[in-house]
Amino acid sequence: MFTNQTLNTLRSLKLTGRADGLEQQLAQPSTHAELGFEERLALMVDRETTRRNNNKVTRLLKAARLKLQAHPEEIDYQHPRGLHRSQFADLLSSRWIHQHHNVLITGPTGCGKTYLGCALANQACRHGLSVRYFRTSRLLESLSIAHGDGRFAKLTQQLAKTDLLVLDDWGLEKMTLSQRNDLLEIMEDRHGLRSTLITSQLPISQWHKAIGDATLADAILDRLLHNSHKLNLKGESMRKAMSKMGQSDHSE
């Protein structure tokens, strides 16, 4: 009776992890019989901590709205595309986000830029950091709409507080003057305070031209390139390579 009351109280206090830990100890008395009070309490506290951390990661991943559920453990380092395990392992530590640096991933279509960007974003969520993913064109469109309905200030404030902003498919469409100004405002808010990850088919040397206006391009790129980590991928499309492998297997 007393135990049931304790379990109900723990759950009503939203200490579900501790309640689960207590139930486990009650269900496996022989496993915990030799442990002292403090050791058994520590096990329940660890269970609660793990549950809360897992719930936080789940919330962060949901809010990030990543295009791909990319897992760092599943990254292919064997495909010849210029991806070095040691360099990427350092990025997976998320130190660059705590240091407010940026990551710029460039390379041809199909080389895995979006997957790698989402894998870094996934890892950032695991480390308790807030993330938002956007295709660049859709973010610029959202900002344009926000000007009209009065949400622009709120949206830019939300972006400014996000630890990692992921901009996918950078430079595919020519920017308008309003979009350049919006992008500069976002980069100004984040410079030295938050991190931005960009993926692009265009080499960095062509970004200035893609932005369109020399003065605004200088200002935007100065904030992006400063303290940035660059991954320049190359080689044949991974999708094409996998397709060829599938055809070869089918022909045997």
N, C-alpha and C positions, 0 to 999 in steps of 0.2 A: 504493500500500500504506500509506504513512505517513498519507495523507489519510483513508483508511478507518478507520484506528486512531483518529485524532483525532475523527472523527465519532462512532464507537462510544463513545469515552470521554466526549465531551460528553453524549451521550444517557444513558449510565449514571449520570452525575452530575446527570441531570434538567435539563440546560441545553439543552433542546430548541430554544428560540428561537435560541440561538447556533449550534447545529448546522444549523438550517434556513437561517440567514443565511449560514453558510459554504458550504452546498450551492448557494445562489443565486449567490454570487460565483463559485463554480467553474463553474456552468452558464452564466454570462454574463460571461466573462472580458473582453470588449471594453468592457462597461459600467463595470467597476471597475478597468481597467488603469491609468488615470491617477491613481488614488487612492493615497495613502500608507498605510503600515501602520496608523497611528493612526486614520485616517479609516475604513479598512475594519473595524478592531476596533470603532470606535464604532457602525458600522452593525449589527454583530452584537449588541452590547450593547443597542442600541435595540430590536432584534427580540426579544431575550429579555425586556426590560422590558415590551414590549407584550403578549407572550404571557402573562406572569405576571399583568398587570393584567386581561386578558380572562378568564383562568381565575378570578381572584378575584371579578370581577363575576358570573360564571356561578354560582359557589358561593353568593354572597350572595343572588342572585335565587332560587335554589333553596330556600335556608333561609327566605326571606321568605314564601314560599307565598302570593303575591299572588293575589287573586281574578281580576284581569284583567291581561293583558300590555299595559299601557297605556304608550305611548311619548310622551314630551314633544313630539316633533316632529309628532305627529298630532293635537294638541289643536285643537279647533274654537273659534276666537275670534270667529267671525262670528255664531253663533247668539245672539240677544238674551236673555242670562241674567245679565248683570251681571258677567261675567268680564273683567277688564281685563288685557291682555297685559303691561303694565309691572309690575303688582303680582305676577302669576304668574311672570314672568321672574325677579323678585327671589327668590321662593320656590324656583325651580328651581336657584338657585345653591347651595342647601343651607346657606347661612350661618345660617339660623334654627336648624338642628340643631346646628351647632357652638356657637351661643349658648344652647342648651338652651331654646329657645322652643317653643311649641305652635302647631298650626294647627287651626282649627275651621271646617269646611265645612258650611253648612246650606242647605237649599232643598227645594223640593217633589220628589216622586217623578219620576224620569226626567230630571232636569236635569244629570246627569253627575257627581254628587258622588263616587261610588265610583271612576269613571274618573280624575278629577283626583287623588284621594287616592293611587291606585295609580301614577299618573304621577309624583307627587312621591316616592313610595317607590322606584320604579324609578330615578329620578335619584339618589336617595340611595345606592343600591347602586352605581351608576356612579361615585360619588364615594368608594367604599370604605367606606361606613357600613353597619352591620348593621341589619336591618329584620325585624319580624314583623307579619304581618297577621292580624286576627281579626274575625269578626262578634262584636259585643259580647256577644250572648246566648251564643254558643259558648264564648267565653273564660270567662264567669262560670260556665257549666256545667262546663268543664274544671277550674276552680279548686275547685268544689264536690266533684267526683270526687277531686281531688288531696288534699283533706282526709281522705277516707276511706281512700285507699291509701298514704298517707305520703309523697306526692310534692310536697306543697304548698310546702315550704321550697325544694326544688330548682327548682320551676317559677317561683316568685316571684323567686328569685335570677337565673334566666335572663332573665326579663323586665326585671329591674332593670339588667342589663348591656347590653341591646339599645339601640342608639343611637336608633332610631325605632320606636315602637309605634303601629300603625294600628288604631283601633277603628271599625269600620264599623257603620252602622245603630244608632247610639246612641239609647237612650231608647224603643225600640219596645215593650219589655216591662217591667212593674213589677218592681222589684228586691226581693228578700227582705232581711232584716236581715243575714244572713250575706254576701250578695253585696255589700251596701253596705260592709260592713267590709273585705271582700277588695279592693274597688275603691279604698277609701281607702288601704289598705296599699300597693297598687301605685303610686298617685299620690304617696304620701309618699316612696317609694323613688326616684321619678323626678324629683321636683320640684327644679328648679335643677341637675339632673345629666344628664338625658336628655330627649328630646322625645317628645311624643304628638300624633298626628293623629287627629281625630275627624270623622266624617261623621254627619249626623243630619237627618231630616225635620223635627224639632222646632226652632223658633227657640230661641236660647240662653235667652231669658226664661222658657221653659217647662221647662228642664232641672232646676231646683230641685224643682219639683213631681214630675217624672218619677222622680227619685231616691227621693223618698218620705219620708225622715226629715229634718227641718229641720236638726238639728245636724250630721249626717253630710253632708248636701247642702252646707251651708256650707263644711265642711272640704274636700270633694272639689272643689267648684267654685272655691274660693279658689286651689287649686293648679293647676287647669286654666286658668283665665282669666288668671292672672298671666302677663305677657309672652306673650300669645297673638296670633296673626294670624288675623283673621276674614274668611272669604269667605261672604257671604250671597247665594246665587244665587236667581234668580227666573225667572218666565216659564213658557211652555208646555213640556211634556215634549218632550225631543229625540226620544224614540222615537216619540211621536205625530206630531211634525213630519215625521220621515223616512217614517212610514207614509203620511201625506197626500201627500207628494211622490211616493211610489211609485204611489199610486192615480191621481194626476194624470197621471203619465207613461204609465200603462197605458191611460188613457182617451183619450189623444191618438192 
